[in-house]
Amino acid sequence: MPTLIATSDLPAADRFEYWRSAVTDTFVPLRTETSRPDRFDGRMRGTELGALTVTEIAASPHVVRRTAPLIARSDPGHYKIGVQLGGYCLLAQDGREAALVPGDFAIYDATRPYTLAFDDPYRQLVLMLPRRLLRLPQEAVAGLTATRVSGRRGVGALLSAFLVQLAGRLDEIDGHGSVRLGDNIVDLLVTLLA
């Protein structure tokens, strides 16, 4: 059963602080900022597919940063994949930037600093998995972080369409096939990245 985190039932003055804490609790320690905390609204819905965590996020504009001090505080050794469902995201890591529009996705490494900037309301699906599950040399993946994968052609289009459908069906996933589904998603990611 997916977990749900939403700010809509909270007083406006409390929403962004709640969101900041929820983002860190859901993923890894992150610094979350917005220029309009008084107008912030956000929602996260997520589930676990074996070792893969899948979270759909819909929120007001904000910026998320994974900094060196936060990494030193907690480094579980995960990769994250952001699949843009709506709006726009600018992902920066390792001196590269990936501008993501709906259907696009990119991989980033939670063991190194990164920034995600959302200038407008957005929706994104975030997959988080232990680095060991990709079964690819870390140097090879490091060369691919913050690189946009188009959701409109090639294997990227196949994986994107599958993940967009997954986001719309998180409530339908039960425990019976969830581990196998997570394994299949990881296999598709490895195929694409290799």
BALOBA-1460 file (C-alpha; in Angstrom, 3 decimals):
// residues 194
<rec num="1" residu="m" x="0.000" y="0.000" z="0.000"/>
<rec num="2" residu="p" x="1.526" y="3.340" z="-1.008"/>
<rec num="3" residu="t" x="2.348" y="5.904" z="1.647"/>
<rec num="4" residu="l" x="0.965" y="9.413" z="1.242"/>
<rec num="5" residu="i" x="2.433" y="12.676" z="2.475"/>
<rec num="6" residu="a" x="0.497" y="15.880" z="1.785"/>
<rec num="7" residu="t" x="0.708" y="19.448" z="3.016"/>
<rec num="8" residu="s" x="-2.809" y="20.513" z="1.992"/>
<rec num="9" residu="d" x="-4.411" y="19.833" z="5.391"/>
<rec num="10" residu="l" x="-1.814" y="21.855" z="7.299"/>
<rec num="11" residu="p" x="-1.913" y="25.594" z="8.074"/>
<rec num="12" residu="a" x="-0.133" y="27.509" z="5.295"/>
<rec num="13" residu="a" x="2.581" y="28.691" z="7.707"/>
<rec num="14" residu="d" x="3.528" y="25.095" z="8.592"/>
<rec num="15" residu="r" x="3.456" y="23.479" z="5.159"/>
<rec num="16" residu="f" x="6.966" y="24.118" z="3.912"/>
<rec num="17" residu="e" x="8.720" y="23.099" z="7.145"/>
<rec num="18" residu="y" x="6.719" y="19.890" z="7.125"/>
<rec num="19" residu="w" x="7.689" y="19.336" z="3.475"/>
<rec num="20" residu="r" x="11.389" y="19.908" z="4.168"/>
<rec num="21" residu="s" x="11.352" y="17.266" z="6.877"/>
<rec num="22" residu="a" x="9.285" y="14.827" z="4.793"/>
<rec num="23" residu="v" x="11.661" y="15.102" z="1.809"/>
<rec num="24" residu="t" x="14.667" y="14.229" z="3.975"/>
<rec num="25" residu="d" x="12.796" y="11.387" z="5.693"/>
<rec num="26" residu="t" x="11.640" y="9.954" z="2.343"/>
<rec num="27" residu="f" x="14.961" y="10.112" z="0.498"/>
<rec num="28" residu="v" x="18.294" y="11.214" z="1.984"/>
<rec num="29" residu="p" x="19.200" y="14.369" z="3.937"/>
<rec num="30" residu="l" x="18.525" y="17.302" z="1.610"/>
<rec num="31" residu="r" x="18.379" y="21.084" z="1.858"/>
<rec num="32" residu="t" x="15.060" y="22.284" z="0.475"/>
<rec num="33" residu="e" x="14.407" y="25.976" z="-0.256"/>
<rec num="34" residu="t" x="11.609" y="28.087" z="-1.713"/>
<rec num="35" residu="s" x="11.093" y="31.794" z="-2.218"/>
<rec num="36" residu="r" x="7.400" y="31.469" z="-1.284"/>
<rec num="37" residu="p" x="7.030" y="29.210" z="1.780"/>
<rec num="38" residu="d" x="3.672" y="30.849" z="2.553"/>
<rec num="39" residu="r" x="2.236" y="29.576" z="-0.749"/>
<rec num="40" residu="f" x="3.817" y="26.138" z="-0.800"/>
<rec num="41" residu="d" x="1.847" y="22.958" z="-1.416"/>
<rec num="42" residu="g" x="3.218" y="19.466" z="-1.976"/>
<rec num="43" residu="r" x="2.241" y="15.824" z="-2.132"/>
<rec num="44" residu="m" x="4.294" y="12.602" z="-2.198"/>
<rec num="45" residu="r" x="2.956" y="9.134" z="-2.817"/>
<rec num="46" residu="g" x="5.339" y="6.220" z="-2.714"/>
<rec num="47" residu="t" x="5.837" y="2.507" z="-2.431"/>
<rec num="48" residu="e" x="8.640" y="-0.044" z="-2.259"/>
<rec num="49" residu="l" x="9.246" y="-2.593" z="-4.993"/>
<rec num="50" residu="g" x="11.785" y="-4.802" z="-3.276"/>
<rec num="51" residu="a" x="14.932" y="-2.698" z="-2.822"/>
<rec num="52" residu="l" x="13.607" y="-0.046" z="-5.244"/>
<rec num="53" residu="t" x="11.684" y="2.886" z="-3.748"/>
<rec num="54" residu="v" x="9.267" y="4.651" z="-6.106"/>
<rec num="55" residu="t" x="7.823" y="8.056" z="-5.171"/>
<rec num="56" residu="e" x="5.549" y="10.330" z="-7.155"/>
<rec num="57" residu="i" x="5.944" y="13.985" z="-6.189"/>
<rec num="58" residu="a" x="3.704" y="16.954" z="-7.064"/>
<rec num="59" residu="a" x="4.719" y="20.297" z="-5.587"/>
<rec num="60" residu="s" x="5.046" y="24.043" z="-5.847"/>
<rec num="61" residu="p" x="8.321" y="25.587" z="-7.085"/>
<rec num="62" residu="h" x="11.370" y="24.891" z="-4.917"/>
<rec num="63" residu="v" x="15.030" y="23.864" z="-5.011"/>
<rec num="64" residu="v" x="16.527" y="20.703" z="-3.504"/>
<rec num="65" residu="r" x="20.251" y="20.432" z="-2.769"/>
<rec num="66" residu="r" x="22.381" y="17.481" z="-1.690"/>
<rec num="67" residu="t" x="25.496" y="19.070" z="-0.215"/>
<rec num="68" residu="a" x="28.841" y="17.639" z="0.904"/>
<rec num="69" residu="p" x="28.036" y="18.201" z="4.628"/>
<rec num="70" residu="l" x="24.700" y="16.393" z="4.219"/>
<rec num="71" residu="i" x="26.428" y="13.515" z="2.441"/>
<rec num="72" residu="a" x="28.966" y="13.290" z="5.281"/>
<rec num="73" residu="r" x="26.056" y="13.101" z="7.725"/>
<rec num="74" residu="s" x="24.313" y="10.262" z="5.878"/>
<rec num="75" residu="d" x="25.396" y="8.399" z="2.759"/>
<rec num="76" residu="p" x="23.359" y="5.245" z="2.156"/>
<rec num="77" residu="g" x="24.946" y="4.731" z="-1.287"/>
<rec num="78" residu="h" x="21.984" y="5.191" z="-3.624"/>
<rec num="79" residu="y" x="21.320" y="6.225" z="-7.181"/>
<rec num="80" residu="k" x="18.175" y="8.175" z="-7.987"/>
<rec num="81" residu="i" x="16.345" y="8.458" z="-11.288"/>
<rec num="82" residu="g" x="14.031" y="11.410" z="-11.857"/>
<rec num="83" residu="v" x="11.283" y="10.940" z="-14.458"/>
<rec num="84" residu="q" x="9.557" y="14.211" z="-15.316"/>
<rec num="85" residu="l" x="5.773" y="13.799" z="-15.393"/>
<rec num="86" residu="g" x="4.769" y="17.457" z="-15.581"/>
<rec num="87" residu="g" x="6.466" y="20.838" z="-15.491"/>
<rec num="88" residu="y" x="10.208" y="21.373" z="-15.802"/>
<rec num="89" residu="c" x="13.275" y="20.344" z="-13.789"/>
<rec num="90" residu="l" x="16.904" y="21.377" z="-14.022"/>
<rec num="91" residu="l" x="19.188" y="18.711" z="-12.538"/>
<rec num="92" residu="a" x="22.855" y="19.584" z="-11.949"/>
<rec num="93" residu="q" x="25.608" y="17.153" z="-10.908"/>
<rec num="94" residu="d" x="29.260" y="16.556" z="-11.770"/>
<rec num="95" residu="g" x="29.522" y="19.753" z="-13.839"/>
<rec num="96" residu="r" x="26.604" y="18.763" z="-16.089"/>
<rec num="97" residu="e" x="23.024" y="19.987" z="-16.302"/>
<rec num="98" residu="a" x="19.990" y="18.074" z="-17.539"/>
<rec num="99" residu="a" x="16.873" y="20.043" z="-18.463"/>
<rec num="100" residu="l" x="13.952" y="17.644" z="-18.074"/>
<rec num="101" residu="v" x="10.510" y="18.056" z="-19.614"/>
<rec num="102" residu="p" x="7.655" y="15.538" z="-19.356"/>
<rec num="103" residu="g" x="8.789" y="12.076" z="-20.425"/>
<rec num="104" residu="d" x="12.507" y="12.791" z="-19.968"/>
<rec num="105" residu="f" x="14.559" y="11.299" z="-17.166"/>
<rec num="106" residu="a" x="18.065" y="11.339" z="-15.737"/>
<rec num="107" residu="i" x="20.133" y="9.464" z="-13.191"/>
<rec num="108" residu="y" x="21.981" y="11.094" z="-10.305"/>
<rec num="109" residu="d" x="24.145" y="9.801" z="-7.491"/>
<rec num="110" residu="a" x="23.163" y="10.568" z="-3.887"/>
<rec num="111" residu="t" x="26.776" y="9.985" z="-2.792"/>
<rec num="112" residu="r" x="27.833" y="13.236" z="-4.538"/>
<rec num="113" residu="p" x="26.400" y="16.777" z="-4.449"/>
<rec num="114" residu="y" x="23.514" y="17.617" z="-6.760"/>
<rec num="115" residu="t" x="20.794" y="20.232" z="-7.226"/>
<rec num="116" residu="l" x="17.244" y="19.902" z="-8.504"/>
<rec num="117" residu="a" x="15.518" y="23.178" z="-9.408"/>
<rec num="118" residu="f" x="11.783" y="23.389" z="-10.082"/>
<rec num="119" residu="d" x="10.794" y="26.919" z="-11.158"/>
<rec num="120" residu="d" x="7.111" y="26.092" z="-11.647"/>
<rec num="121" residu="p" x="4.650" y="23.567" z="-10.196"/>
<rec num="122" residu="y" x="5.694" y="20.097" z="-11.290"/>
<rec num="123" residu="r" x="5.204" y="16.353" z="-11.058"/>
<rec num="124" residu="q" x="8.078" y="13.891" z="-10.989"/>
<rec num="125" residu="l" x="8.557" y="10.191" z="-10.348"/>
<rec num="126" residu="v" x="11.697" y="9.447" z="-8.336"/>
<rec num="127" residu="l" x="13.187" y="5.967" z="-8.210"/>
<rec num="128" residu="m" x="15.834" y="5.346" z="-5.546"/>
<rec num="129" residu="l" x="17.926" y="2.194" z="-5.459"/>
<rec num="130" residu="p" x="21.138" y="0.935" z="-3.856"/>
<rec num="131" residu="r" x="24.092" y="1.536" z="-6.185"/>
<rec num="132" residu="r" x="25.004" y="-2.184" z="-6.170"/>
<rec num="133" residu="l" x="21.740" y="-3.083" z="-7.939"/>
<rec num="134" residu="l" x="22.791" y="-1.470" z="-11.224"/>
<rec num="135" residu="r" x="25.662" y="-3.958" z="-11.617"/>
<rec num="136" residu="l" x="27.601" y="-1.391" z="-13.659"/>
<rec num="137" residu="p" x="31.017" y="0.113" z="-12.878"/>
<rec num="138" residu="q" x="30.548" y="3.232" z="-10.773"/>
<rec num="139" residu="e" x="32.911" y="5.152" z="-13.077"/>
<rec num="140" residu="a" x="30.644" y="4.368" z="-16.030"/>
<rec num="141" residu="v" x="27.538" y="5.589" z="-14.199"/>
<rec num="142" residu="a" x="29.438" y="8.691" z="-13.012"/>
<rec num="143" residu="g" x="29.872" y="9.620" z="-16.674"/>
<rec num="144" residu="l" x="26.096" y="9.492" z="-17.179"/>
<rec num="145" residu="t" x="24.792" y="11.487" z="-14.208"/>
<rec num="146" residu="a" x="22.783" y="14.627" z="-14.995"/>
<rec num="147" residu="t" x="22.478" y="13.563" z="-18.631"/>
<rec num="148" residu="r" x="18.979" y="13.869" z="-20.090"/>
<rec num="149" residu="v" x="17.494" y="10.690" z="-21.529"/>
<rec num="150" residu="s" x="14.742" y="11.494" z="-23.988"/>
<rec num="151" residu="g" x="11.450" y="9.801" z="-23.342"/>
<rec num="152" residu="r" x="10.572" y="10.111" z="-27.016"/>
<rec num="153" residu="r" x="12.945" y="7.714" z="-28.776"/>
<rec num="154" residu="g" x="14.799" y="4.429" z="-28.468"/>
<rec num="155" residu="v" x="14.941" y="2.416" z="-25.251"/>
<rec num="156" residu="g" x="14.404" y="5.675" z="-23.361"/>
<rec num="157" residu="a" x="10.914" y="5.945" z="-24.869"/>
<rec num="158" residu="l" x="10.073" y="2.371" z="-23.802"/>
<rec num="159" residu="l" x="11.292" y="2.892" z="-20.243"/>
<rec num="160" residu="s" x="9.708" y="6.326" z="-19.943"/>
<rec num="161" residu="a" x="6.292" y="5.102" z="-21.082"/>
<rec num="162" residu="f" x="6.493" y="2.234" z="-18.598"/>
<rec num="163" residu="l" x="7.485" y="4.513" z="-15.695"/>
<rec num="164" residu="v" x="4.829" y="7.109" z="-16.523"/>
<rec num="165" residu="q" x="2.223" y="4.309" z="-16.434"/>
<rec num="166" residu="l" x="3.685" y="3.071" z="-13.144"/>
<rec num="167" residu="a" x="3.251" y="6.534" z="-11.591"/>
<rec num="168" residu="g" x="-0.449" y="6.430" z="-12.416"/>
<rec num="169" residu="r" x="-0.887" y="2.998" z="-10.874"/>
<rec num="170" residu="l" x="1.015" y="3.126" z="-7.594"/>
<rec num="171" residu="d" x="-2.216" y="2.479" z="-5.687"/>
<rec num="172" residu="e" x="-2.769" y="-0.770" z="-7.595"/>
<rec num="173" residu="i" x="0.545" y="-2.416" z="-6.719"/>
<rec num="174" residu="d" x="0.339" y="-5.114" z="-4.088"/>
<rec num="175" residu="g" x="3.048" y="-7.065" z="-2.301"/>
<rec num="176" residu="h" x="2.761" y="-10.215" z="-4.439"/>
<rec num="177" residu="g" x="4.459" y="-8.985" z="-7.578"/>
<rec num="178" residu="s" x="6.182" y="-5.873" z="-6.294"/>
<rec num="179" residu="v" x="9.666" y="-7.374" z="-5.828"/>
<rec num="180" residu="r" x="9.608" y="-8.882" z="-9.318"/>
<rec num="181" residu="l" x="8.357" y="-5.577" z="-10.758"/>
<rec num="182" residu="g" x="11.227" y="-3.739" z="-9.042"/>
<rec num="183" residu="d" x="13.732" y="-6.242" z="-10.457"/>
<rec num="184" residu="n" x="12.306" y="-5.757" z="-13.963"/>
<rec num="185" residu="i" x="12.588" y="-1.970" z="-13.707"/>
<rec num="186" residu="v" x="16.215" y="-2.256" z="-12.589"/>
<rec num="187" residu="d" x="16.931" y="-4.648" z="-15.498"/>
<rec num="188" residu="l" x="15.489" y="-2.110" z="-17.958"/>
<rec num="189" residu="l" x="17.604" y="0.652" z="-16.408"/>
<rec num="190" residu="v" x="20.758" y="-1.471" z="-16.691"/>
<rec num="191" residu="t" x="19.929" y="-2.224" z="-20.333"/>
<rec num="192" residu="l" x="19.490" y="1.464" z="-21.086"/>
<rec num="193" residu="l" x="22.589" y="2.640" z="-19.210"/>
<rec num="194" residu="a" x="24.822" y="-0.127" z="-20.572"/>
